[in-house]
């Protein structure tokens, strides 16, 4: 069984910064793509940023230039550095990863989310 756990959310003022972390644990053979999604109240869950096993990254237009995704393969971690935060960034942020486990094909796993609130 594989689990993903996010941390680092909280309340921050507009213009501030936060760093989210997500750690994968359990029966893991290999972690492929990792990504962050977010869901604001009353809206759909949208992709924020993704990173491949080789380190290639993609970002949504709304966060490009302000957010940075990175990963530590040795520690099964993915990070989301969020700078110049705006009120529109307020959402629950979810981590997801494509993970291979023994006797299973690669599957997407999701964390339970961490709340980021940008407000003065």
C-alpha positions in Angstrom: 0.0 0.0 0.0 1.1 3.5 -0.9 0.3 6.7 0.9 1.0 10.3 0.0 1.0 13.0 2.7 1.1 16.8 2.1 2.3 19.4 4.6 3.2 23.1 4.6 -0.2 24.7 4.1 -1.4 27.6 6.1 -2.4 31.2 6.2 -0.2 33.7 4.4 -0.6 37.4 3.4 -0.7 38.4 -0.3 2.8 38.6 -1.7 4.1 36.1 0.7 5.6 32.6 0.2 4.9 29.1 1.3 6.6 25.8 0.5 4.5 22.6 0.3 5.9 19.2 0.7 4.6 15.8 -0.2 6.1 12.5 0.9 5.3 9.1 -0.6 5.6 6.0 1.6 4.8 2.3 1.6 5.6 -0.4 -0.9 7.3 1.6 -3.7 9.3 0.3 -6.5 9.5 3.5 -8.6 7.9 6.9 -8.6 7.3 8.3 -12.1 5.5 11.6 -12.6 4.6 13.8 -9.6 2.2 16.7 -9.6 0.3 19.3 -7.6 -3.3 20.1 -8.1 -5.5 22.5 -6.3 -9.2 23.0 -5.8 -10.7 26.3 -4.8 -14.2 26.4 -3.1 -16.9 25.8 -5.7 -14.4 25.0 -8.5 -13.0 22.0 -10.1 -9.6 20.5 -9.2 -7.0 21.9 -11.6 -3.4 21.0 -12.4 -0.9 23.4 -10.9 2.5 21.9 -11.8 4.0 18.6 -12.7 7.5 17.0 -12.8 8.6 13.9 -14.6 11.1 11.3 -13.2 13.7 13.0 -15.3 13.0 16.4 -13.9 11.0 18.0 -16.7 8.4 20.5 -15.4 5.2 22.0 -16.6 3.1 24.8 -15.0 -0.3 26.2 -15.4 -0.4 29.7 -16.9 -1.8 31.1 -13.7 1.3 30.2 -11.6 4.1 30.3 -14.2 7.0 32.4 -12.9 5.7 32.4 -9.3 5.6 28.7 -8.4 8.4 26.1 -8.6 8.0 22.3 -8.5 11.0 20.1 -7.5 11.6 16.6 -6.3 14.0 14.6 -4.1 14.0 11.1 -5.5 16.1 9.7 -2.7 13.5 10.8 -0.2 10.4 10.2 -2.3 9.5 13.9 -1.9 8.0 16.5 -4.1 7.9 20.2 -3.3 6.0 23.2 -4.4 7.6 26.6 -3.7 5.0 29.3 -4.0 6.0 32.9 -4.2 4.2 36.1 -4.8 1.0 34.5 -3.6 -2.4 36.0 -4.5 -5.8 35.6 -3.0 -6.8 33.6 -6.1 -4.2 31.0 -5.0 -6.4 30.1 -2.0 -7.3 26.4 -2.4 -6.8 22.9 -1.1 -3.6 21.7 -2.7 -3.3 18.0 -3.5 -0.2 15.9 -4.3 -0.5 13.0 -6.8 2.1 10.6 -8.1 2.3 7.7 -10.6 3.9 4.9 -8.5 4.8 1.4 -9.3 4.5 -1.2 -6.5 5.3 -4.9 -6.4 2.8 -7.0 -8.3 0.8 -3.9 -9.4 0.9 -1.8 -12.5 1.8 1.9 -12.0 -1.1 3.6 -10.4 -2.0 7.2 -9.5 -2.2 7.9 -5.8 -3.5 11.1 -4.1 -2.9 12.7 -0.8 -5.7 14.2 1.4 -4.7 17.8 0.6 -3.4 20.8 2.5 -5.2 24.1 2.8 -3.5 27.3 1.6 -5.3 30.5 2.5 -4.0 33.8 1.1 -5.5 36.7 2.9 -4.6 39.9 4.7 
